[in-house]
Amino acid sequence: MPMPGVPGSGGPPPKRDSQRRRANTPAKGPASKGQAGGARRPKPPPACPDWYPAMTAWYESLSKSGQSEGYEASDWSTAWVAAESMSRELQPQPLVVAGVVEMVSLPPKAATFAAWLKACTALMATEGDRRRMRLELERSGGKPEEAPGVSKLDDFRSRFGSGAAG
């Protein structure tokens, strides 16, 4: 059962450090920061040419994502197995109808899809997964994000005074 407030335990993704209003650091310390993109080692195994196109695209997108900078060989193996498994699930399946075998496209089984999503979480494939694991990717040359609305409120106060009308 997920524990609220524990990094990586589920729940809504926490805000980025730059979006926090409070100046104190979280109990677990500041988030680990990584550079988006750049050279990666070890090299990921190639995608299987027989994979379902969406799984090939997903697998190849991991190597272009910043979190893969920290991937080890075991992470790439996990991603490869997840893509292989989900690809098999998305391919047309044999279905016997009145003694005749037909190949039909079926929706993925819930358990297989859940296992694939769990692998995505372990690989920090989404922004929410990365924030839950306290990893923030920053684009080189990009402007740092600021807390939404805070600077606008400060600007409003400086221009129109901070006191209430009265």
ROLUM-127918 format. One record per atom (N, C-alpha, C, O): x, y, z. Coordinates in steps of 0.001 Angstrom, whole numbers, padded with zeros to 6 digits, always signed. Layout:
N
XYZ;...
//
This chain:
166
+000839-001178+000000;+000000+000000+000000;+000886+001243+000000;+001788+001355+000830;+000639+002182-000924;+001466+003385-000971;+001355+004195+000318;+000297+004260+000944;+002459+004802+000690;+002471+005650+001876;+002520+007103+001441;+003459+007510+000758;+001508+007905+001829;+001513+009308+001424;+002709+010053+001998;+003137+009808+003126;+003225+010949+001207;+004327+011787+001660;+005695+011151+001513;+006702+011794+001809;+005762+009899+001060;+007045+009221+000885;+007373+009247-000600;+006568+008783-001408;+008553+009786-000991;+008889+009839-002409;+008792+008475-003059;+009246+007472-002509;+008188+008456-004247;+008050+007229-005003;+006910+006350-004547;+006809+005204-004987;+006034+006858-003663;+004989+006015-003110;+003618+006255-003720;+002623+005764-003185;+003531+006975-004795;+002241+007240-005419;+001693+008585-004990;+002418+009414-004438;+000426+008798-005242;-000192+010068-004910;+000112+011086-005981;+000795+010783-006959;-000395+012297-005801;-000138+013320-006819;+001338+013681-006849;+002003+013669-005813;+001853+014002-008028;+003269+014363-008088;+003514+015671-007348;+002715+016602-007456;+004599+015752-006604;+004900+017012-005917;+005275+018100-006911;+005640+017818-008053;+005182+019338-006465;+005579+020455-007320;+007087+020424-007528;+007832+019851-006733;+007517+021056-008620;+008949+021236-008827;+009467+022159-007720;+008714+022975-007188;+010740+022031-007379;+011308+022889-006339;+011112+024362-006671;+010863+025173-005779;+011225+024715-007961;+011082+026114-008354;+009654+026625-008210;+009431+027836-008221;+008684+025724-008076;+007290+026136-007940;+006835+026176-006490;+005703+026575-006215;+007676+025780-005574;+007306+025783-004158;+007339+027206-003619;+008228+027987-003955;+006376+027529-002792;+006335+028855-002186;+007189+028901-000927;+007732+029950-000582;+007310+027777-000243;+008044+027748+001011;+009545+027743+000746;+010012+027146-000225;+010280+028400+001600;+011729+028500+001423;+012471+027345+002092;+013622+027069+001754;+011807+026659+003056;+012511+025578+003730;+012641+024366+002810;+011831+024176+001903;+013662+023553+003052;+013872+022385+002202;+013031+021228+002730;+012789+021145+003935;+012581+020334+001849;+011810+019173+002294;+012618+018301+003243;+013848+018354+003242;+011930+017496+004054;+012597+016642+005041;+013607+015695+004393;+014622+015363+005006;+013344+015264+003178;+014251+014350+002485;+015348+015088+001739;+016157+014455+001061;+015397+016404+001846;+016401+017188+001140;+015906+017614-000222;+014836+017186-000656;+016669+018453-000902;+016240+018911-002220;+016260+017771-003235;+016938+016761-003046;+015510+017955-004304;+015451+016946-005355;+016791+016807-006052;+017539+017775-006185;+017091+015582-006498;+018277+015366-007319;+018023+016005-008668;+016911+015929-009189;+019015+016619-009229;+018849+017283-010516;+019684+016557-011557;+020787+016091-011272;+019147+016467-012760;+019853+015851-013861;+019753+016739-015082;+018819+017532-015207;+020690+016611-015962;+020692+017391-017196;+019906+016630-018255;+020174+015450-018481;+018957+017266-018901;+018193+016613-019961;+019084+016405-021177;+019785+017321-021607;+019054+015212-021722;+019838+014893-022917;+021306+014664-022583;+021679+014554-021415;+022122+014594-023607;+023557+014403-023405;+023969+012971-023678;+023149+012138-024066;+025245+012694-023473;+025793+011358-023737;+025277+010370-022699;+025157+010698-021518;+024979+009177-023146;+024447+008152-022254;+025258+006863-022386;+025612+006455-023492;+025545+006234-021262;+026166+004912-021232;+025457+004126-020174;+025098+004724-019160;+025226+002887-020304;+025551+002034-021434;+024567+002220-022586;+023490+002793-022422;+024960+001731-023733;+024135+001874-024920;+022929+000927-024815;+023083-000242-024461;+021736+001439-025123;+020558+000569-025041;+020564-000495-026128;+021059-000254-027229;+020018-001669-025829;+019912-002681-026887;+018962-002174-027975;+018040-001414-027678;+019170-002578-029214;+018292-002079-030279;+016862-002591-030119;+016633-003678-029590;+015909-001791-030584;+014513-002210-030589;+014350-003362-031572;+015038-003423-032590;+013456-004251-031266;+013188-005392-032143;+012404-004898-033360;+011425-004172-033189;+012795-005260-034568;+012078-004778-035754;+010640-005295-035853;+009837-004737-036600;+010310-006348-035114;+008961-006909-035152;+008010-006282-034138;+006829-006628-034110;+008499-005372-033310;+007647-004768-032289;+006517-003969-032919;+006617-003488-034048;+005446-003844-032157;+004330-002979-032523;+004890-001547-032607;+005675-001153-031745;+004505-000766-033623;+005112+000564-033819;+005065+001485-032587;+006018+002222-032334;+003986+001448-031837;+003897+002311-030651;+004932+001918-029600;+005458+002782-028898;+005227+000630-029487;+006218+000180-028508;+007630+000529-028964;+008488+000860-028146;+007868+000455-030269;+009168+000874-030798;+009375+002360-030508;+010448+002769-030064;+008347+003160-030761;+008448+004608-030510;+008671+004886-029029;+009490+005738-028683;+007958+004183-028146;+008121+004394-026705;+009535+004034-026272;+010193+004802-025570;+009997+002862-026694;+011326+002393-026301;+012415+003353-026783;+013326+003700-026030;+012312+003776-028040;+013319+004693-028579;+013237+006073-027934;+014246+006774-027852;+012053+006475-027475;+011927+007775-026810;+012666+007795-025476;+013113+008851-025029;+012796+006635-024840;+013518+006592-023567;+014965+007042-023725;+015502+007733-022859;+015598+006648-024836;+017006+007010-025028;+017178+008506-025292;+018275+009041-025131;+016096+009185-025697;+016142+010629-025937;+015719+011420-024709;+015789+012649-024712;+015282+010733-023661;+014794+011391-022448;+015919+011545-021442;+016798+010689-021338;+015885+012636-020707;+016963+012970-019775;+017168+011973-018653;+018300+011767-018217;+016086+011339-018166;+016268+010414-017051;+017106+009211-017444;+017699+008569-016577;+017171+008888-018744;+017948+007722-019164;+019450+007963-019018;+020248+007037-019162;+019829+009202-018733;+021242+009508-018479;+021770+008668-017320;+022949+008316-017284;+020896+008352-016382;+021301+007550-015234;+020989+006075-015377;+021225+005308-014443;+020467+005654-016517;+020121+004242-016700;+021367+003370-016706;+022412+003744-017238;+021230+002220-016110;+022252+001179-016149;+021778+000107-017128;+020669+000190-017655;+022614-000894-017368;+022246-001971-018285;+020957-002655-017838;+020145-003050-018675;+020763-002798-016540;+019549-003451-016027;+018304-002614-016325;+017231-003174-016552;+018426-001291-016329;+017290-000429-016675;+016901-000623-018137;+015720-000727-018468;+017909-000672-019009;+017632-000885-020422;+017021-002262-020652;+016144-002412-021503;+017472-003264-019909;+016887-004595-020032;+015431-004589-019584;+014587-005240-020199;+015137-003862-018521;+013754-003732-018047;+012893-003074-019114;+011784-003531-019389;+013395-002013-019709;+012648-001311-020762;+012433-002218-021969;+011352-002226-022557;+013466-002984-022342;+013358-003870-023497;+012298-004943-023258;+011473-005212-024131;+012321-005558-022065;+011345-006606-021738;+009933-006020-021691;+008989-006655-022160;+009778-004824-021132;+008458-004188-021081;+007943-003906-022494;+006769-004141-022782;+008802-003409-023365;+008392-003130-024747;+008065-004428-025481;+007095-004480-026238;+008848-005460-025271;+008592-006759-025897;+007250-007326-025448;+006454-007779-026271;+007006-007300-024148;+005766-007843-023600;+004544-007081-024100;+003563-007687-024532;+004604-005757-024042;+003455-004956-024469;+003274-005044-025983;+002144-005007-026471;+004355-005158-026721;+004257-005301-028165;+003514-006581-028530;+002652-006577-029408;+003852-007682-027850;+003144-008944-028083;+001659-008793-027772;+000809-009339-028474;+001361-008054-026723;-000030-007852-026321;-000806-007041-027358;-002004-007261-027541;-000149-006120-028030;-000820-005247-029000;-000923-005870-030399;-001728-005429-031219;-000111-006889-030667;-000163-007554-031975;-001477-008321-032108;-002075-008690-031097;-001936-008569-033333;-003131-009403-033514;-002957-010774-032859;-001894-011388-032950;-004013-011239-032201;-003991-012492-031449;-004845-013545-032162;-005842-013203-032798;-004460-014828-032060;-005309-015863-032659;-006597-016037-031854;-006570-016107-030625;-007699-016106-032552;-008999-016298-031926;-009729-017384-032706;-009853-017303-033928;-010212-018401-031995;-010920-019501-032645;-012415-019207-032594;-012998-019078-031518;-013029-019103-033772;-014462-018860-033886;-015040-019978-034748;-014711-020097-035928;-015907-020798-034146;-016550-021915-034844;-015516-022813-035536;-015706-023230-036678;-014428-023101-034830;-013408-023987-035361;-012439-023348-036338;-011549-024027-036850;-012589-022074-036607;-011720-021356-037544;-010841-020389-036749;-011332-019622-035920;-009558-020437-037011;-008618-019536-036330;-008511-018243-037131;-008182-018252-038318;-008794-017138-036458;-008660-015808-037071;-007703-014979-036239;-007654-015117-035017;-006951-014126-036892;-006071-013194-036179;-006837-011887-036003;-007216-011243-036981;-007059-011506-034757;-007832-010291-034473;-007057-009406-033508;-006273-009888-032691;-007290-008109-033617;-006695-007156-032675;-007620-007048-031468;-008797-006714-031598;-007079-007329-030320;-007830-007254-029071;-007216-006183-028191;-006025-005898-028313;-008000-005584-027308;-007391-004627-026373;-006434-005370-025437;-006629-006555-025165;-005415-004686-024952;-004473-005370-024055;-005157-005811-022768;-006095-005170-022297;-004678-006903-022214;-005199-007383-020931;-004815-006362-019855;-003736-005771-019890;-005719-006176-018913;-005498-005183-017857;-004229-005479-017067;-003483-004559-016734;-003977-006734-016765;-002796-007088-015968;-001507-006775-016719;-000539-006299-016126;-001495-007042-018027;-000300-006748-018819;-000080-005246-018902;+001047-004766-018777;-001164-004507-019115;-001059-003050-019196;-000596-002476-017862;+000230-001564-017835;-001121-003002-016753;-000710-002530-015426;+000774-002816-015185;+001485-001988-014616;+001235-003983-015616;+002658-004319-015449;+003531-003387-016280;+004596-002962-015832;+003075-003069-017499;+003829-002148-018350;+003881-000755-017711;+004932-000115-017696;+002739-000290-017182;+002728+001017-016513;+003644+001021-015288;+004286+002031-014999;+003707-000086-014577;+004602-000173-013422;+006055-000078-013870;+006877+000554-013208;+006365-000714-015004;+007727-000608-015552;+008011+000837-015955;+009118+001332-015741;+007016+001520-016540;+007185+002933-016906;+007506+003766-015669;+008357+004654-015717;+006824+003479-014564;+007068+004200-013315;+008491+003937-012823;+009195+004864-012424;+008909+002677-012853;+010261+002335-012402;+011324+003002-013257;+012406+003328-012769;+011015+003206-014538;+011963+003845-015461;+011819+005365-015473;+012495+006045-016245;+010951+005896-014633;+010695+007343-014540;+010340+007925-015905;+010882+008950-016317;+009420+007251-016602;+009089+007626-017972;+008222+008875-018080;+008154+009469-019156;+007562+009291-017014;+006721+010493-017087;+007204+011542-016099;+007928+011234-015152;+006800+012772-016329;+007166+013884-015443;+006718+013607-014005;+007470+013835-013058;+005486+013115-013854;+004981+012812-012508;+005815+011753-011807;+006097+011873-010615;+006215+010705-012544;+007061+009661-011964;+008398+010239-011510;+008893+009907-010433;+008973+011100-012334;+010271+011696-011976;+010131+012585-010746;+010991+012555-009866;+009060+013379-010670;+008898+014252-009500;+008657+013438-008236;+009146+013803-007167;+007908+012335-008344;+007701+011477-007173;+009023+010890-006688;+009199+010660-005492;+009953+010648-007611;+011266+010120-007252;+012283+011239-006986;+013469+010982-006780;+011794+012479-006995;+012589+013662-006685;+013713+013878-007692;+014831+014233-007319;+013407+013660-008986;+014340+013948-010064;+013703+014991-010967;+012620+014766-011509;+014357+016112-011131;+013885+017166-012018;+014887+017339-013145;+016084+017496-012908;+014389+017308-014369;+015249+017501-015534;+015182+018954-015952;+014106+019551-015994;+016327+019513-016259;+016395+020907-016690;+016987+020959-018081;+018005+020322-018352;+016367+021703-018950;+016870+021864-020314;+018020+022872-020285;+017931+023902-019617;+019088+022575-021005;+020207+023508-021051;+019779+024738-021842;+019153+024623-022895;+020116+025896-021334;+019781+027152-021994;+018364+027608-021730;+017974+028686-022177;+017581+026815-021014;+016198+027190-020735;+016115+028077-019515;+017008+028089-018668;+015016+028825-019441;+014800+029667-018274;+014274+028807-017135;+013455+027920-017377;+014713+029038-015899;+014162+028291-014775;+012695+028659-014584;+012291+029803-014790;+011906+027660-014185;+010495+027924-013953;+010342+028712-012671;+011135+028566-011740;+009313+029554-012625;+009021+030264-011395;+007643+029864-010931;+006819+029402-011720;+007398+030041-009664;+006106+029663-009110;+005011+030442-009823;+005115+031660-009971;+003951+029748-010271;+002905+030443-011000;+002180+031445-010114;+001766+031127-008999;+002036+032644-010621;+001248+033659-009935;+001975+034432-008857;+001546+035536-008524;+003048+033914-008295;+003715+034588-007185;+004349+035887-007658;+004159+036923-007020;+005092+035864-008751;+005738+037086-009215;+004697+038092-009682;+004889+039297-009519;+003592+037616-010261;+002528+038534-010678;+001908+039212-009467;+001604+040404-009508;+001719+038458-008386;+001157+039038-007170;+002129+040049-006572;+001714+041119-006128;+003421+039717-006556;+004420+040663-006046;+004447+041930-006900;+004552+043037-006370;+004352+041767-008224;+004324+042909-009131;+003090+043771-008851;+003189+044998-008814;+001948+043148-008659;+000703+043866-008361;+000855+044650-007061;+000469+045818-006999;+001410+044027-006021;+001584+044696-004734;+002512+045899-004861;+002256+046950-004272;+003587+045746-005628;+004538+046846-005744;+003934+048026-006519;+004258+049180-006239;+003069+047742-007479;+002481+048817-008255;+001283+049481-007569;+001083+050690-007685;+000500+048685-006863;-000732+049229-006302;-000775+049254-004786;-001817+049569-004211;+000303+048939-004135;+000336+048940-002673;-000187+047635-002128;-001026+046973-002740;+000324+047274-000959;-000056+045973-000403;-001207+046050+000583;-001708+045019+001031;-001632+047254+000926;-002722+047391+001898;-004077+047160+001277;-004261+047331+000072;-005041+046761+002123;-006411+046542+001635;-007113+047896+001510;-006827+048847+002238;-008030+047938+000566;-008811+049172+000377;-009679+049414+001596;-010241+048466+002144;-009798+050611+002020;-010594+050754+003213;-010974+052076+003526;-011656+052302+004525;
//
